[in-house]
Amino acid sequence: MTSPHAREHLAYRWIPSSPLYRAASAVIADWEQRGIDPCQGSLHGTDIGDKDAPYFAEFGWRDFTSIPACLTKYGGVEWLEVVRPTRTRPLDTLRILPRDHRLLGRVSWA
C-alpha cells in the first residue's frame, strides 16, 4: 500500500490483527495495482478521501442492499465485496461491474 492517506484511514479504523483491516488492505492494494487512487474509494461505508467516491468495497455482505444505489444514484463504477473476511484464510471477493447502470437501477435487491 503506497497511499499515506489510505494507511492513516486503516490505522484509524481497525487494528492490524483485524480481519477487516486485512480485507481493507487487500482492497486498497488491488485498487493501487489497477491504477485507482484509494482516495476515490469507500471502505465499509466510509469514504477514504473524496466525497462521493465511485469505488465501493464492503465486507461480509453488510450493505448488500446498497449496491444498486451506490452503482447508479451515487455514480459508482464498481463494488468489491469481500465475502467473509478472516485473518488467515483466502479472501474470497466478488467484483460487480455494471454493464448498464439504467437496468441496475430497476432491480430490487431487498
C-alpha positions as CSV (number, residue, x, y, z in Angstrom):
1,M,0.0,0.0,0.0
2,T,1.5,3.3,-1.1
3,S,-1.1,5.9,-0.2
4,P,-0.3,7.6,3.1
5,H,-3.9,8.8,3.4
6,A,-5.2,5.2,2.9
7,R,-2.7,3.9,5.6
8,E,-4.0,6.6,8.0
9,H,-7.5,5.6,7.2
10,L,-6.9,2.0,8.0
11,A,-4.9,2.7,11.2
12,Y,-7.8,4.9,12.4
13,R,-10.5,2.3,11.8
14,W,-9.0,-1.1,12.6
15,I,-6.2,-2.8,14.5
16,P,-3.7,-4.7,12.2
17,S,-4.9,-8.1,13.5
18,S,-8.5,-7.4,12.5
19,P,-9.9,-9.4,9.6
20,L,-11.5,-6.1,8.4
21,Y,-8.0,-4.4,8.4
22,R,-6.7,-7.3,6.2
23,A,-9.7,-7.1,3.8
24,A,-9.4,-3.3,3.5
25,S,-5.6,-3.6,2.9
26,A,-6.2,-6.1,0.1
27,V,-8.8,-3.9,-1.5
28,I,-6.6,-0.9,-1.4
29,A,-3.7,-2.9,-2.8
30,D,-5.9,-4.1,-5.6
31,W,-7.1,-0.6,-6.4
32,E,-3.5,0.7,-6.5
33,Q,-2.4,-2.2,-8.7
34,R,-5.1,-1.2,-11.2
35,G,-4.1,2.5,-11.1
36,I,-7.1,3.6,-8.9
37,D,-6.3,6.2,-6.3
38,P,-7.6,4.8,-3.0
39,C,-8.9,8.3,-2.1
40,Q,-11.6,7.6,-4.7
41,G,-12.8,4.6,-2.7
42,S,-15.3,3.9,0.1
43,L,-14.4,1.2,2.5
44,H,-17.1,-0.5,4.6
45,G,-19.3,2.6,4.5
46,T,-16.7,5.4,4.9
47,D,-15.0,7.3,2.1
48,I,-11.2,7.3,2.3
49,G,-10.8,10.7,0.8
50,D,-13.1,12.2,-1.8
51,K,-16.7,12.6,-1.0
52,D,-18.9,10.7,-3.5
53,A,-16.3,8.1,-4.1
54,P,-17.0,6.0,-7.3
55,Y,-15.3,2.8,-6.0
56,F,-17.0,0.8,-3.2
57,A,-15.8,-2.1,-1.0
58,E,-17.8,-3.9,1.7
59,F,-17.1,-6.8,3.9
60,G,-19.4,-9.6,4.9
61,W,-22.4,-8.5,2.9
62,R,-23.1,-5.8,5.4
63,D,-24.6,-3.3,2.9
64,F,-25.8,-5.7,0.2
65,T,-29.0,-3.8,-0.4
66,S,-27.0,-0.6,-1.0
67,I,-25.3,-1.9,-4.2
68,P,-27.9,-0.7,-6.7
69,A,-28.0,2.9,-5.3
70,C,-24.2,3.1,-5.0
71,L,-23.7,2.0,-8.6
72,T,-26.5,4.2,-10.0
73,K,-27.6,7.1,-7.9
74,Y,-24.2,7.8,-6.4
75,G,-22.2,7.3,-9.7
76,G,-20.4,4.1,-8.7
77,V,-18.0,2.4,-11.1
78,E,-17.6,-0.9,-9.2
79,W,-18.4,-2.7,-6.0
80,L,-16.0,-5.1,-4.4
81,E,-17.5,-7.5,-1.8
82,V,-15.1,-9.4,0.4
83,V,-17.5,-12.2,1.3
84,R,-16.2,-13.4,4.7
85,P,-13.0,-11.7,5.8
86,T,-10.7,-13.7,8.0
87,R,-7.3,-13.2,9.5
88,T,-5.7,-16.1,7.6
89,R,-7.8,-17.8,5.0
90,P,-8.1,-16.7,1.4
91,L,-10.2,-13.6,0.9
92,D,-13.0,-14.5,-1.5
93,T,-14.1,-11.4,-3.3
94,L,-16.9,-10.6,-5.7
95,R,-16.4,-7.8,-8.2
96,I,-19.5,-6.1,-9.5
97,L,-19.1,-4.0,-12.7
98,P,-22.5,-3.0,-14.1
99,R,-22.8,-3.1,-17.9
100,D,-25.9,-0.9,-17.9
101,H,-26.4,1.4,-14.9
102,R,-30.0,2.1,-16.1
103,L,-31.0,-1.5,-15.8
104,L,-29.3,-2.0,-12.5
105,G,-31.4,0.9,-11.1
106,R,-34.6,-1.1,-11.8
107,V,-33.5,-4.2,-9.9
108,S,-34.9,-4.8,-6.4
109,W,-32.2,-6.3,-4.1
110,A,-34.3,-6.3,-0.9
